[in-house]
Amino acid sequence: MTHYVIKILLTTALVVAISEASKRSSLVAGLLASLPLVSFIAMFWVYLETKDSGKVAALSDSIFWLVLPSLVFFLVLPPLLLKLKLNFYLSFTLATALMLGCYGVMVVVLKRFGVNL
């Protein structure tokens, strides 16, 4: 149980730190958010709990391939908000939907090329 509480506290602290940093500097917040800290933490916990480097390698491989479609969110959101001047919630929803669609496409394309996540 303590293990899970530590996981929750670390993850929460990371999100709060990025949120607070964004109030002062979008550069610092963007840097913190762009670092694969969540991936680092997840890999660390997987290894700590399983002692299986193969599971860590598989997670790393999945993260690599799935970062690509996640970038769509960041490419689409600013134009929806700034150029099209759509409502924040609508923009966020549309960018998320497009990103999720790209995840689906990526998984299908990778399977066609023999990459199983």
KEBA-378741 format. One record per atom (N, C-alpha, C): residue number from 1; residue in one letter; atom name; x, y, z. Coordinates in steps of 0.2 Angstrom, whole numbers, plus 5000, padded with zeros to 4 digits. Atoms other than C-alpha are relative to their C-alpha. Layout:
% KEBA-378741
(site NUM; a; CA; (X; Y; Z))
...
//
This chain:
% KEBA-378741
(site 1; m; N; (5004; 4994; 5000))
(site 1; m; CA; (5000; 5000; 5000))
(site 1; m; C; (5004; 5006; 5000))
(site 2; t; N; (4996; 4994; 5000))
(site 2; t; CA; (5014; 5012; 5004))
(site 2; t; C; (5003; 5002; 4993))
(site 3; h; N; (4997; 4999; 5007))
(site 3; h; CA; (5021; 5009; 4987))
(site 3; h; C; (4996; 5004; 4995))
(site 4; y; N; (5005; 4996; 5004))
(site 4; y; CA; (5005; 5015; 4979))
(site 4; y; C; (4999; 5007; 5002))
(site 5; v; N; (5001; 4994; 4997))
(site 5; v; CA; (5004; 5030; 4990))
(site 5; v; C; (5006; 5004; 4997))
(site 6; i; N; (4994; 4997; 5002))
(site 6; i; CA; (5022; 5035; 4985))
(site 6; i; C; (4999; 5001; 4992))
(site 7; k; N; (5001; 4999; 5007))
(site 7; k; CA; (5018; 5033; 4966))
(site 7; k; C; (4995; 5006; 4999))
(site 8; i; N; (5005; 4995; 5001))
(site 8; i; CA; (5003; 5044; 4968))
(site 8; i; C; (5002; 5007; 5002))
(site 9; l; N; (4997; 4994; 4997))
(site 9; l; CA; (5012; 5057; 4978))
(site 9; l; C; (5005; 5003; 4995))
(site 10; l; N; (4995; 4998; 5005))
(site 10; l; CA; (5026; 5058; 4965))
(site 10; l; C; (4997; 5002; 4994))
(site 11; t; N; (5003; 4998; 5006))
(site 11; t; CA; (5015; 5059; 4950))
(site 11; t; C; (4996; 5006; 5001))
(site 12; t; N; (5004; 4994; 4999))
(site 12; t; CA; (5004; 5072; 4958))
(site 12; t; C; (5005; 5006; 5001))
(site 13; a; N; (4995; 4995; 4999))
(site 13; a; CA; (5019; 5082; 4963))
(site 13; a; C; (5003; 5003; 4993))
(site 14; l; N; (4998; 4998; 5007))
(site 14; l; CA; (5025; 5082; 4945))
(site 14; l; C; (4995; 5004; 4996))
(site 15; v; N; (5005; 4996; 5004))
(site 15; v; CA; (5009; 5088; 4938))
(site 15; v; C; (4999; 5007; 5003))
(site 16; v; N; (5001; 4993; 4997))
(site 16; v; CA; (5007; 5102; 4951))
(site 16; v; C; (5006; 5004; 4999))
(site 17; a; N; (4994; 4996; 5002))
(site 17; a; CA; (5025; 5107; 4948))
(site 17; a; C; (5000; 5003; 4993))
(site 18; i; N; (5000; 4998; 5006))
(site 18; i; CA; (5022; 5109; 4930))
(site 18; i; C; (4994; 5006; 4999))
(site 19; s; N; (5006; 4995; 5000))
(site 19; s; CA; (5005; 5118; 4933))
(site 19; s; C; (5002; 5007; 5003))
(site 20; e; N; (4998; 4994; 4996))
(site 20; e; CA; (5013; 5130; 4945))
(site 20; e; C; (5005; 5004; 4996))
(site 21; a; N; (4995; 4997; 5004))
(site 21; a; CA; (5028; 5133; 4934))
(site 21; a; C; (4997; 5004; 4994))
(site 22; s; N; (5003; 4997; 5006))
(site 22; s; CA; (5017; 5137; 4919))
(site 22; s; C; (4997; 5007; 5001))
(site 23; k; N; (5002; 4993; 4998))
(site 23; k; CA; (5010; 5152; 4929))
(site 23; k; C; (5005; 5005; 4999))
(site 24; r; N; (4995; 4995; 5000))
(site 24; r; CA; (5027; 5160; 4929))
(site 24; r; C; (5004; 5000; 4993))
(site 25; s; N; (4996; 5001; 5006))
(site 25; s; CA; (5036; 5153; 4913))
(site 25; s; C; (4997; 4994; 4996))
(site 26; s; N; (5002; 5006; 5004))
(site 26; s; CA; (5028; 5143; 4899))
(site 26; s; C; (5006; 4996; 4997))
(site 27; l; N; (4994; 5004; 5002))
(site 27; l; CA; (5046; 5139; 4894))
(site 27; l; C; (5002; 4995; 5005))
(site 28; v; N; (4999; 5005; 4995))
(site 28; v; CA; (5050; 5131; 4910))
(site 28; v; C; (4995; 4995; 5001))
(site 29; a; N; (5005; 5005; 5000))
(site 29; a; CA; (5034; 5122; 4911))
(site 29; a; C; (5000; 4996; 4994))
(site 30; g; N; (5000; 5005; 5006))
(site 30; g; CA; (5035; 5116; 4893))
(site 30; g; C; (5006; 4996; 5001))
(site 31; l; N; (4994; 5004; 4999))
(site 31; l; CA; (5053; 5110; 4897))
(site 31; l; C; (4998; 4994; 5005))
(site 32; l; N; (5001; 5006; 4995))
(site 32; l; CA; (5047; 5100; 4912))
(site 32; l; C; (4995; 4995; 4997))
(site 33; a; N; (5006; 5004; 5003))
(site 33; a; CA; (5031; 5094; 4903))
(site 33; a; C; (5003; 4995; 4994))
(site 34; s; N; (4998; 5004; 5006))
(site 34; s; CA; (5041; 5088; 4888))
(site 34; s; C; (5005; 4995; 5002))
(site 35; l; N; (4995; 5005; 4997))
(site 35; l; CA; (5054; 5079; 4898))
(site 35; l; C; (4996; 4993; 5001))
(site 36; p; N; (5004; 5007; 4999))
(site 36; p; CA; (5049; 5060; 4898))
(site 36; p; C; (5000; 4998; 5007))
(site 37; l; N; (5000; 5002; 4993))
(site 37; l; CA; (5048; 5061; 4917))
(site 37; l; C; (4995; 4995; 5002))
(site 38; v; N; (5005; 5005; 4998))
(site 38; v; CA; (5032; 5051; 4918))
(site 38; v; C; (5002; 4993; 4997))
(site 39; s; N; (4997; 5006; 5002))
(site 39; s; CA; (5040; 5038; 4907))
(site 39; s; C; (5006; 4997; 5004))
(site 40; f; N; (4994; 5002; 4995))
(site 40; f; CA; (5056; 5038; 4918))
(site 40; f; C; (4997; 4996; 5006))
(site 41; i; N; (5003; 5003; 4994))
(site 41; i; CA; (5045; 5035; 4933))
(site 41; i; C; (4997; 4993; 4999))
(site 42; a; N; (5004; 5006; 5001))
(site 42; a; CA; (5034; 5022; 4925))
(site 42; a; C; (5005; 4994; 4999))
(site 43; m; N; (4995; 5005; 5001))
(site 43; m; CA; (5050; 5012; 4919))
(site 43; m; C; (5003; 4998; 5007))
(site 44; f; N; (4996; 5001; 4994))
(site 44; f; CA; (5058; 5014; 4936))
(site 44; f; C; (4995; 4995; 5004))
(site 45; w; N; (5004; 5004; 4996))
(site 45; w; CA; (5042; 5007; 4945))
(site 45; w; C; (4999; 4993; 4997))
(site 46; v; N; (5001; 5006; 5003))
(site 46; v; CA; (5040; 4993; 4932))
(site 46; v; C; (5006; 4995; 5002))
(site 47; y; N; (4994; 5004; 4998))
(site 47; y; CA; (5058; 4987; 4935))
(site 47; y; C; (5000; 4999; 5007))
(site 48; l; N; (5000; 5001; 4992))
(site 48; l; CA; (5057; 4989; 4954))
(site 48; l; C; (4995; 4995; 5002))
(site 49; e; N; (5005; 5005; 4999))
(site 49; e; CA; (5041; 4979; 4954))
(site 49; e; C; (5001; 4993; 4997))
(site 50; t; N; (4999; 5007; 5003))
(site 50; t; CA; (5046; 4965; 4942))
(site 50; t; C; (5007; 4998; 4999))
(site 51; k; N; (4993; 5002; 5001))
(site 51; k; CA; (5065; 4965; 4940))
(site 51; k; C; (5001; 4997; 4993))
(site 52; d; N; (5000; 5002; 5007))
(site 52; d; CA; (5061; 4962; 4922))
(site 52; d; C; (5002; 5005; 4995))
(site 53; s; N; (4997; 4995; 5005))
(site 53; s; CA; (5072; 4972; 4910))
(site 53; s; C; (4996; 5000; 4993))
(site 54; g; N; (5004; 5001; 5007))
(site 54; g; CA; (5062; 4965; 4895))
(site 54; g; C; (4993; 5004; 5000))
(site 55; k; N; (5006; 4996; 4999))
(site 55; k; CA; (5046; 4973; 4902))
(site 55; k; C; (5001; 5007; 4999))
(site 56; v; N; (4998; 4993; 5001))
(site 56; v; CA; (5055; 4990; 4903))
(site 56; v; C; (5002; 5001; 4993))
(site 57; a; N; (4998; 4999; 5007))
(site 57; a; CA; (5062; 4988; 4886))
(site 57; a; C; (4993; 5000; 4995))
(site 58; a; N; (5006; 5000; 5004))
(site 58; a; CA; (5044; 4984; 4879))
(site 58; a; C; (4996; 5006; 5001))
(site 59; l; N; (5003; 4993; 4998))
(site 59; l; CA; (5037; 4999; 4888))
(site 59; l; C; (5003; 5006; 4996))
(site 60; s; N; (4996; 4995; 5003))
(site 60; s; CA; (5051; 5010; 4881))
(site 60; s; C; (4998; 5000; 4992))
(site 61; d; N; (5002; 5001; 5008))
(site 61; d; CA; (5047; 5003; 4863))
(site 61; d; C; (4993; 5003; 4999))
(site 62; s; N; (5006; 4997; 5001))
(site 62; s; CA; (5029; 5007; 4865))
(site 62; s; C; (4999; 5007; 5001))
(site 63; i; N; (5000; 4993; 4999))
(site 63; i; CA; (5032; 5024; 4872))
(site 63; i; C; (5003; 5004; 4994))
(site 64; f; N; (4997; 4997; 5006))
(site 64; f; CA; (5043; 5028; 4857))
(site 64; f; C; (4995; 5000; 4994))
(site 65; w; N; (5005; 5000; 5006))
(site 65; w; CA; (5030; 5023; 4844))
(site 65; w; C; (4994; 5004; 5001))
(site 66; l; N; (5006; 4997; 4999))
(site 66; l; CA; (5016; 5031; 4853))
(site 66; l; C; (5001; 5008; 5002))
(site 67; v; N; (4999; 4993; 4999))
(site 67; v; CA; (5024; 5048; 4856))
(site 67; v; C; (4998; 5003; 4993))
(site 68; l; N; (5001; 4997; 5007))
(site 68; l; CA; (5023; 5051; 4837))
(site 68; l; C; (4992; 5003; 4999))
(site 69; p; N; (5007; 4997; 5000))
(site 69; p; CA; (5003; 5052; 4837))
(site 69; p; C; (4998; 5005; 5005))
(site 70; s; N; (5002; 4995; 4995))
(site 70; s; CA; (5003; 5062; 4853))
(site 70; s; C; (5002; 5007; 4998))
(site 71; l; N; (4998; 4993; 5003))
(site 71; l; CA; (5012; 5076; 4844))
(site 71; l; C; (4994; 5004; 4996))
(site 72; v; N; (5006; 4997; 5004))
(site 72; v; CA; (4996; 5079; 4834))
(site 72; v; C; (4996; 5004; 5004))
(site 73; f; N; (5003; 4996; 4996))
(site 73; f; CA; (4988; 5086; 4849))
(site 73; f; C; (5003; 5007; 5000))
(site 74; f; N; (4996; 4994; 4999))
(site 74; f; CA; (5001; 5099; 4851))
(site 74; f; C; (5000; 5004; 4993))
(site 75; l; N; (5000; 4997; 5007))
(site 75; l; CA; (5001; 5103; 4832))
(site 75; l; C; (4993; 5003; 4999))
(site 76; v; N; (5007; 4998; 5002))
(site 76; v; CA; (4982; 5105; 4831))
(site 76; v; C; (4997; 5005; 5005))
(site 77; l; N; (5003; 4995; 4995))
(site 77; l; CA; (4977; 5114; 4848))
(site 77; l; C; (5002; 5007; 4999))
(site 78; p; N; (4999; 4992; 5001))
(site 78; p; CA; (4986; 5131; 4845))
(site 78; p; C; (4996; 5003; 4994))
(site 79; p; N; (5004; 4997; 5005))
(site 79; p; CA; (4978; 5134; 4828))
(site 79; p; C; (4993; 5000; 5002))
(site 80; l; N; (5007; 5000; 4998))
(site 80; l; CA; (4961; 5129; 4835))
(site 80; l; C; (4998; 5006; 5004))
(site 81; l; N; (5001; 4995; 4995))
(site 81; l; CA; (4963; 5141; 4849))
(site 81; l; C; (5001; 5007; 4998))
(site 82; l; N; (4998; 4994; 5002))
(site 82; l; CA; (4972; 5155; 4841))
(site 82; l; C; (4997; 5003; 4993))
(site 83; k; N; (5002; 4998; 5007))
(site 83; k; CA; (4968; 5155; 4822))
(site 83; k; C; (4993; 5000; 4999))
(site 84; l; N; (5007; 5001; 5001))
(site 84; l; CA; (4951; 5148; 4823))
(site 84; l; C; (4996; 5003; 5005))
(site 85; k; N; (5003; 4997; 4994))
(site 85; k; CA; (4947; 5156; 4840))
(site 85; k; C; (4994; 4996; 5002))
(site 86; l; N; (5005; 5005; 4997))
(site 86; l; CA; (4937; 5141; 4845))
(site 86; l; C; (5000; 5000; 5008))
(site 87; n; N; (5001; 5001; 4993))
(site 87; n; CA; (4931; 5139; 4863))
(site 87; n; C; (5005; 4995; 5002))
(site 88; f; N; (4994; 5004; 4997))
(site 88; f; CA; (4945; 5131; 4874))
(site 88; f; C; (4997; 4993; 5000))
(site 89; y; N; (5003; 5007; 4999))
(site 89; y; CA; (4934; 5116; 4878))
(site 89; y; C; (4999; 4996; 4994))
(site 90; l; N; (5001; 5003; 5007))
(site 90; l; CA; (4929; 5113; 4860))
(site 90; l; C; (5007; 4998; 4997))
(site 91; s; N; (4993; 5001; 5003))
(site 91; s; CA; (4947; 5115; 4854))
(site 91; s; C; (5004; 4994; 5004))
(site 92; f; N; (4996; 5006; 4996))
(site 92; f; CA; (4954; 5103; 4868))
(site 92; f; C; (4997; 4994; 4998))
(site 93; t; N; (5004; 5006; 5001))
(site 93; t; CA; (4940; 5090; 4864))
(site 93; t; C; (5002; 4998; 4993))
(site 94; l; N; (4998; 5002; 5007))
(site 94; l; CA; (4944; 5091; 4845))
(site 94; l; C; (5007; 4998; 4999))
(site 95; a; N; (4992; 5002; 5000))
(site 95; a; CA; (4963; 5090; 4847))
(site 95; a; C; (5001; 4993; 5003))
(site 96; t; N; (4999; 5007; 4997))
(site 96; t; CA; (4961; 5075; 4859))
(site 96; t; C; (4997; 4995; 4995))
(site 97; a; N; (5003; 5005; 5004))
(site 97; a; CA; (4949; 5066; 4847))
(site 97; a; C; (5004; 4999; 4994))
(site 98; l; N; (4995; 5001; 5005))
(site 98; l; CA; (4961; 5069; 4833))
(site 98; l; C; (5006; 4996; 5002))
(site 99; m; N; (4995; 5003; 4998))
(site 99; m; CA; (4975; 5063; 4843))
(site 99; m; C; (4999; 4992; 5001))
(site 100; l; N; (5002; 5007; 4999))
(site 100; l; CA; (4966; 5047; 4848))
(site 100; l; C; (4999; 4996; 4994))
(site 101; g; N; (5000; 5003; 5007))
(site 101; g; CA; (4962; 5044; 4830))
(site 101; g; C; (5006; 4998; 4997))
(site 102; c; N; (4993; 5001; 5002))
(site 102; c; CA; (4980; 5045; 4826))
(site 102; c; C; (5003; 4994; 5004))
(site 103; y; N; (4998; 5006; 4996))
(site 103; y; CA; (4984; 5033; 4840))
(site 103; y; C; (4997; 4993; 4997))
(site 104; g; N; (5003; 5006; 5003))
(site 104; g; CA; (4972; 5020; 4832))
(site 104; g; C; (5003; 4999; 4993))
(site 105; v; N; (4996; 5001; 5006))
(site 105; v; CA; (4980; 5023; 4815))
(site 105; v; C; (5007; 4997; 5001))
(site 106; m; N; (4993; 5002; 4998))
(site 106; m; CA; (4997; 5021; 4822))
(site 106; m; C; (5001; 4993; 5001))
(site 107; v; N; (5000; 5007; 4998))
(site 107; v; CA; (4993; 5005; 4830))
(site 107; v; C; (4999; 4995; 4994))
(site 108; v; N; (5002; 5004; 5006))
(site 108; v; CA; (4985; 4998; 4814))
(site 108; v; C; (5006; 5000; 4995))
(site 109; v; N; (4994; 4999; 5005))
(site 109; v; CA; (5000; 5004; 4803))
(site 109; v; C; (5006; 4996; 5003))
(site 110; l; N; (4994; 5003; 4997))
(site 110; l; CA; (5013; 4997; 4815))
(site 110; l; C; (4999; 4992; 5000))
(site 111; k; N; (5001; 5007; 5001))
(site 111; k; CA; (5004; 4980; 4815))
(site 111; k; C; (5001; 4997; 4993))
(site 112; r; N; (4999; 5002; 5007))
(site 112; r; CA; (5004; 4979; 4796))
(site 112; r; C; (5008; 4999; 4999))
(site 113; f; N; (4993; 5001; 5000))
(site 113; f; CA; (5023; 4981; 4798))
(site 113; f; C; (5003; 4996; 5005))
(site 114; g; N; (4997; 5005; 4995))
(site 114; g; CA; (5025; 4968; 4811))
(site 114; g; C; (5002; 5002; 5006))
(site 115; v; N; (4998; 4998; 4993))
(site 115; v; CA; (5027; 4979; 4826))
(site 115; v; C; (4994; 4999; 5004))
(site 116; n; N; (5006; 5001; 4995))
(site 116; n; CA; (5016; 4973; 4840))
(site 116; n; C; (5002; 5004; 5007))
(site 117; l; N; (4999; 4996; 4994))
(site 117; l; CA; (5014; 4985; 4855))
(site 117; l; C; (4997; 4996; 5006))
//
